[in-house]
Amino acid sequence: MNDWPDQPEGPRRMSHVQRPQVPQQPPRGGQGYDQGYHPNFTQAQNQGYDSGYGSGQVYGDPRGGGRGTVPPQYAPQGPGRPAPDWRKRIKIGSIVLVVAVLGWGVGTYAWASSQMRNEVDLSKVIERPEEGDCTTYLIVGSDSREGMSAEEKKKLHTGSAEGKRTDSMMILAACSSGNTMVSLPRDSWVTIPNFVGSESGKSYPARGGSKLNAAYAMDGPELLVRTVEFNTGLHIDHYAEIGFAGFANIVDALGGVELNIDKGFKDKKSGADFQAGTQTLNGEQALAFVRTRYAFAQSDLQRTKNQQKFLSALANQAATPGTILNPFALYPTLGAGLDTLIVDKDMSLYDLGKMFFAMKGISGGDGKSMNMPLAGSAPQNSLKWDMPKVKQLVEQIKNDEPVTVTSDR
């Protein structure tokens, strides 16, 4: 007997099964968040949306619901990285930069100080005048050919004379009332006083009247300082001397020095050949410019004026942030000049810097430059100083007063 019905039943309508709604979770880390609940659900479920599609891969529900869950590696992670604290980073970076700059500055100062030749002992100078209110420098350009090859001597037109003599001399007074640069013609007629030999330690009597550059030839810088102090009554605080090679090398290290030449001139002995106008002089040209004397009617007096003019321009270019703060300019400049620069034992790199800035101030109009006041000629084609004016000039410098004395030449 067939128990099956004769007619098939119509399709049965199955009741709809309502899926349970997944409760929407509060923001992680926020208020009300259940730290004991592990939210194993898809991103869509996290947003409260049920697509109805199961992946078929079941990892198990720690709550026993038996629902399919996402793999643990795709589960939401912990709190995101905090935003960088730029204020703190800038502060730390600034400290590192300051330390680096200070380290570079200290290292440069130590290196440059070690290159200076502190060879002149002013303590050997006897019977010195009292110190004044200004800082005074005796700046000397010598015709030393030390360290120069035969080719360099030929190129710079220096000749090959042995030893060294003064090629230029000037007093620089750095004063709060204004800086003053006074050139001392090397043919000045002065008294060479009694002195103690810088090397022998022996006492020597006064020589009497002679040209100023003879003092340097007799016993070097110490006797030159003694002679200048004896004839002027002005205390010299520091001494600085540079030879031909060092002078030319400094100019080249700076990339040349710009100078306005009022009137063109030529001189075979110095190698000078200049046109009038503003131009940039290299080391060879600069040396020719400051050494030329035979091309001028005033000879040595005009040369001293040119020397002052060029030194002021040199200092004006060297004592700038572009040189001092740029290691690629500072190191070559210092290296070119310091090893040939001879100074007194008490002069520091700081004192040397003050000297350059004082010269720069003169070129900028903060002070004046002049020749020592003269009163005519003297024996051996030398020049006689105007002593009343010299005395007035020295008193004004000693007392840090504005210099009102003028020179007619």
C-alpha beads as a LAMMPS data file, in Angstrom:
LAMMPS data file: protein, C-alpha beads

409 atoms
408 bonds

1 atom types
1 bond types

-500.0 500.0 xlo xhi
-500.0 500.0 ylo yhi
-500.0 500.0 zlo zhi

Masses

1 110.0

Atoms # bond

1 1 1 0.000 0.000 0.000
2 1 1 1.321 3.287 -1.050
3 1 1 1.376 5.755 1.788
4 1 1 2.414 8.663 -0.402
5 1 1 -0.300 11.171 -1.192
6 1 1 -1.777 11.120 -4.697
7 1 1 -1.175 14.798 -5.296
8 1 1 2.035 16.529 -4.360
9 1 1 1.648 19.164 -1.826
10 1 1 2.282 22.707 -2.803
11 1 1 5.604 24.255 -1.896
12 1 1 5.823 24.861 1.754
13 1 1 6.578 28.366 2.836
14 1 1 9.325 28.350 5.410
15 1 1 9.161 30.884 8.114
16 1 1 11.759 33.643 7.901
17 1 1 14.498 33.378 10.460
18 1 1 15.522 36.714 11.833
19 1 1 19.311 37.044 12.324
20 1 1 20.256 38.530 15.661
21 1 1 21.456 42.065 15.493
22 1 1 25.033 42.665 16.498
23 1 1 25.138 45.440 19.052
24 1 1 27.008 48.474 17.862
25 1 1 30.187 49.062 19.868
26 1 1 31.101 52.351 21.407
27 1 1 34.302 54.013 20.213
28 1 1 37.411 52.232 21.380
29 1 1 39.025 53.759 24.347
30 1 1 35.943 55.861 24.912
31 1 1 33.632 55.960 27.848
32 1 1 31.651 52.755 28.356
33 1 1 33.976 50.566 26.373
34 1 1 34.051 46.959 27.693
35 1 1 37.709 46.031 28.030
36 1 1 36.824 42.349 28.510
37 1 1 35.019 42.055 25.186
38 1 1 36.965 41.045 22.077
39 1 1 35.130 42.436 19.011
40 1 1 35.648 39.647 16.413
41 1 1 33.563 41.017 13.643
42 1 1 34.082 42.478 10.204
43 1 1 34.382 46.133 9.431
44 1 1 30.862 46.067 8.083
45 1 1 29.600 44.429 11.259
46 1 1 31.520 46.967 13.289
47 1 1 29.350 49.532 11.589
48 1 1 26.184 47.600 12.471
49 1 1 25.586 46.168 8.961
50 1 1 24.934 42.451 8.297
51 1 1 25.546 41.436 4.702
52 1 1 24.216 37.956 5.274
53 1 1 27.291 36.445 3.725
54 1 1 29.469 34.091 5.741
55 1 1 32.989 33.203 4.789
56 1 1 32.541 29.682 6.038
57 1 1 35.650 29.931 8.130
58 1 1 34.827 29.738 11.768
59 1 1 37.284 30.609 14.475
60 1 1 34.829 30.436 17.263
61 1 1 33.200 33.050 19.323
62 1 1 34.674 33.445 22.756
63 1 1 31.184 34.214 23.933
64 1 1 29.866 30.888 22.620
65 1 1 27.697 32.311 19.857
66 1 1 29.228 30.079 17.225
67 1 1 29.266 32.824 14.617
68 1 1 31.948 33.029 11.921
69 1 1 34.512 35.662 12.731
70 1 1 37.332 37.475 10.955
71 1 1 40.896 36.183 11.353
72 1 1 42.711 37.594 14.343
73 1 1 45.279 39.402 12.122
74 1 1 42.493 41.572 10.764
75 1 1 41.060 42.436 14.129
76 1 1 41.072 46.142 15.037
77 1 1 44.412 47.250 16.485
78 1 1 45.269 49.350 19.528
79 1 1 45.189 53.163 19.740
80 1 1 46.922 55.069 16.818
81 1 1 50.339 56.866 17.098
82 1 1 50.087 60.274 18.751
83 1 1 50.762 63.356 16.610
84 1 1 54.437 64.460 16.684
85 1 1 55.297 67.252 19.114
86 1 1 56.899 69.724 16.693
87 1 1 57.543 72.285 19.404
88 1 1 59.682 69.786 21.283
89 1 1 61.470 68.699 18.117
90 1 1 62.289 72.295 17.173
91 1 1 63.595 72.968 20.674
92 1 1 65.873 69.911 20.587
93 1 1 67.043 70.760 17.067
94 1 1 67.878 74.307 18.111
95 1 1 69.927 73.070 21.061
96 1 1 71.848 70.659 18.821
97 1 1 72.507 73.447 16.304
98 1 1 73.756 75.858 18.981
99 1 1 76.067 73.197 20.437
100 1 1 77.414 72.399 16.958
101 1 1 78.058 76.072 16.161
102 1 1 79.757 76.625 19.527
103 1 1 81.890 73.545 18.991
104 1 1 82.891 74.749 15.529
105 1 1 83.674 78.211 16.875
106 1 1 85.784 76.922 19.777
107 1 1 87.623 74.534 17.469
108 1 1 88.314 77.274 14.928
109 1 1 89.534 79.658 17.639
110 1 1 91.871 77.025 19.090
111 1 1 93.243 76.106 15.666
112 1 1 93.745 79.728 14.596
113 1 1 95.403 80.618 17.903
114 1 1 97.887 77.785 17.405
115 1 1 98.820 79.207 13.991
116 1 1 99.755 82.661 15.304
117 1 1 103.451 83.421 15.683
118 1 1 103.690 85.174 19.057
119 1 1 107.401 85.929 18.738
120 1 1 107.842 89.576 19.759
121 1 1 108.540 90.072 23.460
122 1 1 107.532 93.621 24.384
123 1 1 108.614 93.005 27.977
124 1 1 112.186 93.493 26.701
125 1 1 111.402 97.081 25.745
126 1 1 112.780 99.440 28.405
127 1 1 111.644 102.816 29.774
128 1 1 108.126 102.596 28.384
129 1 1 105.549 105.423 28.484
130 1 1 102.397 105.053 30.560
131 1 1 99.441 103.319 28.913
132 1 1 96.674 105.509 27.527
133 1 1 92.918 105.060 27.238
134 1 1 93.055 103.702 23.684
135 1 1 94.421 100.369 22.423
136 1 1 97.391 101.049 20.155
137 1 1 98.889 98.762 17.519
138 1 1 102.157 99.160 15.620
139 1 1 101.477 97.532 12.243
140 1 1 104.507 96.732 10.113
141 1 1 104.801 95.468 6.565
142 1 1 108.215 93.917 6.089
143 1 1 110.014 93.032 2.880
144 1 1 110.637 89.527 4.207
145 1 1 110.828 86.899 1.459
146 1 1 110.642 84.065 3.944
147 1 1 109.258 80.871 2.405
148 1 1 109.084 82.302 -1.135
149 1 1 110.402 80.340 -4.096
150 1 1 112.480 81.950 -6.842
151 1 1 109.418 81.847 -9.092
152 1 1 107.262 83.630 -6.497
153 1 1 109.919 86.314 -5.965
154 1 1 109.986 86.946 -9.701
155 1 1 106.207 86.987 -10.008
156 1 1 105.768 89.431 -7.100
157 1 1 108.710 91.646 -8.120
158 1 1 110.253 91.391 -4.654
159 1 1 113.890 90.924 -5.598
160 1 1 116.124 88.501 -3.728
161 1 1 117.622 90.583 -0.922
162 1 1 118.489 88.613 2.208
163 1 1 117.108 89.419 5.638
164 1 1 114.191 91.780 6.061
165 1 1 113.500 95.477 6.487
166 1 1 110.419 97.549 7.185
167 1 1 108.497 98.383 4.061
168 1 1 105.697 100.224 5.853
169 1 1 104.887 101.253 9.429
170 1 1 101.749 102.706 10.955
171 1 1 100.168 103.277 14.329
172 1 1 96.539 102.239 14.715
173 1 1 94.768 103.715 17.732
174 1 1 91.458 102.002 18.539
175 1 1 89.512 104.533 20.615
176 1 1 85.903 104.939 21.709
177 1 1 86.050 108.507 20.363
178 1 1 87.030 107.244 16.906
179 1 1 89.853 105.197 15.410
180 1 1 92.970 106.800 13.958
181 1 1 95.578 105.355 11.617
182 1 1 98.878 107.265 11.432
183 1 1 101.500 106.250 8.870
184 1 1 105.147 106.599 9.845
185 1 1 107.313 107.226 6.766
186 1 1 110.252 104.842 6.940
187 1 1 112.558 107.757 6.069
188 1 1 111.451 109.681 9.176
189 1 1 114.411 111.275 10.995
190 1 1 114.283 110.092 14.613
191 1 1 116.506 109.434 17.608
192 1 1 117.386 105.797 18.240
193 1 1 117.571 105.654 22.042
194 1 1 119.517 103.388 24.366
195 1 1 118.126 99.870 24.466
196 1 1 118.668 96.297 25.623
197 1 1 119.325 93.798 22.821
198 1 1 116.400 91.449 22.267
199 1 1 118.699 88.482 21.671
200 1 1 121.942 89.370 23.474
201 1 1 120.425 91.029 26.528
202 1 1 123.239 93.584 26.426
203 1 1 122.697 97.285 26.981
204 1 1 123.458 99.633 24.092
205 1 1 123.849 103.429 24.232
206 1 1 121.711 105.825 22.229
207 1 1 122.699 106.105 18.595
208 1 1 121.292 109.544 17.953
209 1 1 119.687 110.719 14.721
210 1 1 118.878 108.121 12.063
211 1 1 116.124 106.985 9.738
212 1 1 113.294 105.126 11.450
213 1 1 113.726 101.905 9.483
214 1 1 117.300 101.649 10.775
215 1 1 115.957 100.717 14.215
216 1 1 114.317 97.583 12.823
217 1 1 117.475 96.659 10.917
218 1 1 119.584 97.008 14.087
219 1 1 117.564 94.895 16.538
220 1 1 114.200 93.975 15.062
221 1 1 110.688 94.666 16.355
222 1 1 111.611 95.334 19.970
223 1 1 113.971 98.206 19.105
224 1 1 111.461 99.560 16.577
225 1 1 108.791 99.718 19.303
226 1 1 111.308 101.307 21.689
227 1 1 112.198 103.954 19.079
228 1 1 108.572 104.793 18.241
229 1 1 107.645 105.086 21.919
230 1 1 110.723 107.222 22.695
231 1 1 110.069 109.687 19.873
232 1 1 106.277 109.946 20.289
233 1 1 105.664 109.318 24.011
234 1 1 102.848 106.925 22.992
235 1 1 102.635 103.487 24.589
236 1 1 102.349 100.654 22.031
237 1 1 100.073 97.848 23.275
238 1 1 100.478 95.364 20.426
239 1 1 102.765 94.651 17.488
240 1 1 101.784 92.979 14.187
241 1 1 104.031 92.319 11.199
242 1 1 103.431 90.564 7.896
243 1 1 105.756 89.807 4.987
244 1 1 105.266 89.976 1.231
245 1 1 104.082 86.390 0.761
246 1 1 101.575 86.456 3.609
247 1 1 100.067 89.727 2.414
248 1 1 99.557 88.440 -1.140
249 1 1 98.169 85.106 0.086
250 1 1 95.547 86.763 2.295
251 1 1 94.299 88.855 -0.609
252 1 1 94.069 85.788 -2.860
253 1 1 92.295 83.774 -0.139
254 1 1 89.625 86.495 0.009
255 1 1 89.162 86.237 -3.738
256 1 1 90.713 89.675 -4.278
257 1 1 89.988 93.074 -2.763
258 1 1 87.848 95.696 -4.468
259 1 1 89.472 99.131 -4.590
260 1 1 88.787 102.445 -6.286
261 1 1 91.996 103.862 -7.759
262 1 1 91.737 107.615 -8.290
263 1 1 94.479 107.918 -10.898
264 1 1 96.208 105.242 -12.962
265 1 1 99.970 104.666 -12.648
266 1 1 102.779 102.329 -13.710
267 1 1 105.993 101.264 -12.014
268 1 1 108.422 98.702 -13.425
269 1 1 110.129 98.059 -10.086
270 1 1 106.964 97.053 -8.247
271 1 1 105.175 95.692 -11.321
272 1 1 102.303 98.153 -10.931
273 1 1 100.135 98.851 -13.970
274 1 1 96.770 100.307 -13.012
275 1 1 93.999 102.185 -14.729
276 1 1 91.779 104.611 -12.845
277 1 1 88.476 103.280 -11.544
278 1 1 87.014 100.581 -9.303
279 1 1 88.624 97.169 -9.746
280 1 1 89.368 93.957 -7.890
281 1 1 93.044 93.439 -7.097
282 1 1 94.536 89.973 -6.656
283 1 1 97.498 89.284 -4.379
284 1 1 100.145 90.194 -6.940
285 1 1 98.416 93.441 -7.898
286 1 1 97.743 94.368 -4.266
287 1 1 101.408 93.983 -3.355
288 1 1 102.413 96.152 -6.308
289 1 1 99.870 98.790 -5.269
290 1 1 101.124 99.138 -1.683
291 1 1 104.828 99.013 -2.613
292 1 1 104.920 101.571 -5.437
293 1 1 106.792 104.769 -4.588
294 1 1 108.771 105.839 -7.664
295 1 1 105.657 106.553 -9.740
296 1 1 104.629 109.433 -7.467
297 1 1 105.996 112.936 -6.968
298 1 1 105.506 112.555 -3.207
299 1 1 107.245 109.175 -3.298
300 1 1 107.009 107.500 0.127
301 1 1 104.283 109.836 1.390
302 1 1 101.912 108.850 -1.393
303 1 1 102.801 105.220 -0.853
304 1 1 101.789 105.433 2.818
305 1 1 98.429 106.863 1.780
306 1 1 97.925 103.983 -0.648
307 1 1 98.865 101.506 2.067
308 1 1 96.292 102.954 4.444
309 1 1 93.639 102.935 1.767
310 1 1 94.261 99.344 0.803
311 1 1 94.494 98.014 4.370
312 1 1 91.166 99.638 5.206
313 1 1 89.588 98.036 2.123
314 1 1 91.135 94.685 3.030
315 1 1 89.804 94.853 6.580
316 1 1 86.403 95.987 5.319
317 1 1 86.134 92.845 3.188
318 1 1 87.710 90.412 5.656
319 1 1 85.718 91.484 8.739
320 1 1 82.296 90.581 7.333
321 1 1 79.779 87.826 8.227
322 1 1 80.308 86.380 4.728
323 1 1 83.926 85.649 5.654
324 1 1 83.776 85.069 9.395
325 1 1 80.692 82.776 9.367
326 1 1 81.637 80.883 6.214
327 1 1 84.175 78.140 7.005
328 1 1 85.032 77.799 3.297
329 1 1 86.159 81.450 3.343
330 1 1 87.372 81.762 6.939
331 1 1 89.762 78.816 7.056
332 1 1 91.660 79.671 3.840
333 1 1 91.934 83.322 4.911
334 1 1 93.254 82.483 8.355
335 1 1 95.521 79.785 7.009
336 1 1 96.946 82.111 4.374
337 1 1 97.923 84.840 6.788
338 1 1 98.359 83.541 10.314
339 1 1 101.434 81.424 9.682
340 1 1 103.267 84.441 8.224
341 1 1 101.894 86.988 10.705
342 1 1 104.325 87.810 13.513
343 1 1 102.775 89.370 16.628
344 1 1 103.716 90.103 20.218
345 1 1 103.468 87.431 22.891
346 1 1 100.408 88.994 24.523
347 1 1 98.317 89.374 21.387
348 1 1 95.386 86.960 21.156
349 1 1 93.173 86.136 18.224
350 1 1 90.572 88.390 19.839
351 1 1 93.034 91.308 19.865
352 1 1 93.832 90.633 16.218
353 1 1 90.129 90.703 15.397
354 1 1 89.738 94.038 17.200
355 1 1 92.605 95.418 15.109
356 1 1 90.893 94.422 11.858
357 1 1 87.545 95.836 12.957
358 1 1 89.249 99.097 13.948
359 1 1 90.726 99.364 10.442
360 1 1 87.335 98.525 8.978
361 1 1 85.788 101.335 11.030
362 1 1 88.183 103.828 9.469
363 1 1 87.172 102.800 5.969
364 1 1 83.533 103.222 7.014
365 1 1 84.110 106.794 8.176
366 1 1 84.416 106.040 11.900
367 1 1 87.791 107.721 12.387
368 1 1 90.561 109.128 10.228
369 1 1 93.787 108.177 8.496
370 1 1 96.776 110.485 8.104
371 1 1 100.541 110.705 7.801
372 1 1 102.626 111.741 10.780
373 1 1 102.703 115.587 10.739
374 1 1 105.890 116.755 9.017
375 1 1 107.876 119.979 9.203
376 1 1 110.248 119.629 6.278
377 1 1 113.372 117.719 5.331
378 1 1 116.269 116.424 7.436
379 1 1 119.706 114.846 6.836
380 1 1 120.115 111.952 4.387
381 1 1 117.011 112.977 2.417
382 1 1 114.890 112.097 5.409
383 1 1 111.705 113.675 6.782
384 1 1 111.445 115.769 9.936
385 1 1 108.409 115.444 12.177
386 1 1 106.411 118.484 13.285
387 1 1 106.929 117.828 16.998
388 1 1 104.341 120.314 18.404
389 1 1 101.665 118.635 16.275
390 1 1 103.001 115.178 17.109
391 1 1 102.746 115.980 20.809
392 1 1 99.164 117.241 20.424
393 1 1 98.218 114.148 18.392
394 1 1 99.644 111.807 21.016
395 1 1 97.849 113.592 23.865
396 1 1 94.512 113.307 22.075
397 1 1 95.041 109.575 21.505
398 1 1 96.213 109.004 25.090
399 1 1 93.122 110.729 26.488
400 1 1 90.725 109.072 23.997
401 1 1 89.729 112.424 22.530
402 1 1 88.651 113.032 18.904
403 1 1 91.771 113.681 16.808
404 1 1 91.741 117.213 15.429
405 1 1 95.382 117.327 14.303
406 1 1 95.920 117.306 10.560
407 1 1 98.889 116.610 8.346
408 1 1 99.779 118.801 5.360
409 1 1 101.237 115.858 3.431

Bonds

1 1 1 2
2 1 2 3
3 1 3 4
4 1 4 5
5 1 5 6
6 1 6 7
7 1 7 8
8 1 8 9
9 1 9 10
10 1 10 11
11 1 11 12
12 1 12 13
13 1 13 14
14 1 14 15
15 1 15 16
16 1 16 17
17 1 17 18
18 1 18 19
19 1 19 20
20 1 20 21
21 1 21 22
22 1 22 23
23 1 23 24
24 1 24 25
25 1 25 26
26 1 26 27
27 1 27 28
28 1 28 29
29 1 29 30
30 1 30 31
31 1 31 32
32 1 32 33
33 1 33 34
34 1 34 35
35 1 35 36
36 1 36 37
37 1 37 38
38 1 38 39
39 1 39 40
40 1 40 41
41 1 41 42
42 1 42 43
43 1 43 44
44 1 44 45
45 1 45 46
46 1 46 47
47 1 47 48
48 1 48 49
49 1 49 50
50 1 50 51
51 1 51 52
52 1 52 53
53 1 53 54
54 1 54 55
55 1 55 56
56 1 56 57
57 1 57 58
58 1 58 59
59 1 59 60
60 1 60 61
61 1 61 62
62 1 62 63
63 1 63 64
64 1 64 65
65 1 65 66
66 1 66 67
67 1 67 68
68 1 68 69
69 1 69 70
70 1 70 71
71 1 71 72
72 1 72 73
73 1 73 74
74 1 74 75
75 1 75 76
76 1 76 77
77 1 77 78
78 1 78 79
79 1 79 80
80 1 80 81
81 1 81 82
82 1 82 83
83 1 83 84
84 1 84 85
85 1 85 86
86 1 86 87
87 1 87 88
88 1 88 89
89 1 89 90
90 1 90 91
91 1 91 92
92 1 92 93
93 1 93 94
94 1 94 95
95 1 95 96
96 1 96 97
97 1 97 98
98 1 98 99
99 1 99 100
100 1 100 101
101 1 101 102
102 1 102 103
103 1 103 104
104 1 104 105
105 1 105 106
106 1 106 107
107 1 107 108
108 1 108 109
109 1 109 110
110 1 110 111
111 1 111 112
112 1 112 113
113 1 113 114
114 1 114 115
115 1 115 116
116 1 116 117
117 1 117 118
118 1 118 119
119 1 119 120
120 1 120 121
121 1 121 122
122 1 122 123
123 1 123 124
124 1 124 125
125 1 125 126
126 1 126 127
127 1 127 128
128 1 128 129
129 1 129 130
130 1 130 131
131 1 131 132
132 1 132 133
133 1 133 134
134 1 134 135
135 1 135 136
136 1 136 137
137 1 137 138
138 1 138 139
139 1 139 140
140 1 140 141
141 1 141 142
142 1 142 143
143 1 143 144
144 1 144 145
145 1 145 146
146 1 146 147
147 1 147 148
148 1 148 149
149 1 149 150
150 1 150 151
151 1 151 152
152 1 152 153
153 1 153 154
154 1 154 155
155 1 155 156
156 1 156 157
157 1 157 158
158 1 158 159
159 1 159 160
160 1 160 161
161 1 161 162
162 1 162 163
163 1 163 164
164 1 164 165
165 1 165 166
166 1 166 167
167 1 167 168
168 1 168 169
169 1 169 170
170 1 170 171
171 1 171 172
172 1 172 173
173 1 173 174
174 1 174 175
175 1 175 176
176 1 176 177
177 1 177 178
178 1 178 179
179 1 179 180
180 1 180 181
181 1 181 182
182 1 182 183
183 1 183 184
184 1 184 185
185 1 185 186
186 1 186 187
187 1 187 188
188 1 188 189
189 1 189 190
190 1 190 191
191 1 191 192
192 1 192 193
193 1 193 194
194 1 194 195
195 1 195 196
196 1 196 197
197 1 197 198
198 1 198 199
199 1 199 200
200 1 200 201
201 1 201 202
202 1 202 203
203 1 203 204
204 1 204 205
205 1 205 206
206 1 206 207
207 1 207 208
208 1 208 209
209 1 209 210
210 1 210 211
211 1 211 212
212 1 212 213
213 1 213 214
214 1 214 215
215 1 215 216
216 1 216 217
217 1 217 218
218 1 218 219
219 1 219 220
220 1 220 221
221 1 221 222
222 1 222 223
223 1 223 224
224 1 224 225
225 1 225 226
226 1 226 227
227 1 227 228
228 1 228 229
229 1 229 230
230 1 230 231
231 1 231 232
232 1 232 233
233 1 233 234
234 1 234 235
235 1 235 236
236 1 236 237
237 1 237 238
238 1 238 239
239 1 239 240
240 1 240 241
241 1 241 242
242 1 242 243
243 1 243 244
244 1 244 245
245 1 245 246
246 1 246 247
247 1 247 248
248 1 248 249
249 1 249 250
250 1 250 251
251 1 251 252
252 1 252 253
253 1 253 254
254 1 254 255
255 1 255 256
256 1 256 257
257 1 257 258
258 1 258 259
259 1 259 260
260 1 260 261
261 1 261 262
262 1 262 263
263 1 263 264
264 1 264 265
265 1 265 266
266 1 266 267
267 1 267 268
268 1 268 269
269 1 269 270
270 1 270 271
271 1 271 272
272 1 272 273
273 1 273 274
274 1 274 275
275 1 275 276
276 1 276 277
277 1 277 278
278 1 278 279
279 1 279 280
280 1 280 281
281 1 281 282
282 1 282 283
283 1 283 284
284 1 284 285
285 1 285 286
286 1 286 287
287 1 287 288
288 1 288 289
289 1 289 290
290 1 290 291
291 1 291 292
292 1 292 293
293 1 293 294
294 1 294 295
295 1 295 296
296 1 296 297
297 1 297 298
298 1 298 299
299 1 299 300
300 1 300 301
301 1 301 302
302 1 302 303
303 1 303 304
304 1 304 305
305 1 305 306
306 1 306 307
307 1 307 308
308 1 308 309
309 1 309 310
310 1 310 311
311 1 311 312
312 1 312 313
313 1 313 314
314 1 314 315
315 1 315 316
316 1 316 317
317 1 317 318
318 1 318 319
319 1 319 320
320 1 320 321
321 1 321 322
322 1 322 323
323 1 323 324
324 1 324 325
325 1 325 326
326 1 326 327
327 1 327 328
328 1 328 329
329 1 329 330
330 1 330 331
331 1 331 332
332 1 332 333
333 1 333 334
334 1 334 335
335 1 335 336
336 1 336 337
337 1 337 338
338 1 338 339
339 1 339 340
340 1 340 341
341 1 341 342
342 1 342 343
343 1 343 344
344 1 344 345
345 1 345 346
346 1 346 347
347 1 347 348
348 1 348 349
349 1 349 350
350 1 350 351
351 1 351 352
352 1 352 353
353 1 353 354
354 1 354 355
355 1 355 356
356 1 356 357
357 1 357 358
358 1 358 359
359 1 359 360
360 1 360 361
361 1 361 362
362 1 362 363
363 1 363 364
364 1 364 365
365 1 365 366
366 1 366 367
367 1 367 368
368 1 368 369
369 1 369 370
370 1 370 371
371 1 371 372
372 1 372 373
373 1 373 374
374 1 374 375
375 1 375 376
376 1 376 377
377 1 377 378
378 1 378 379
379 1 379 380
380 1 380 381
381 1 381 382
382 1 382 383
383 1 383 384
384 1 384 385
385 1 385 386
386 1 386 387
387 1 387 388
388 1 388 389
389 1 389 390
390 1 390 391
391 1 391 392
392 1 392 393
393 1 393 394
394 1 394 395
395 1 395 396
396 1 396 397
397 1 397 398
398 1 398 399
399 1 399 400
400 1 400 401
401 1 401 402
402 1 402 403
403 1 403 404
404 1 404 405
405 1 405 406
406 1 406 407
407 1 407 408
408 1 408 409
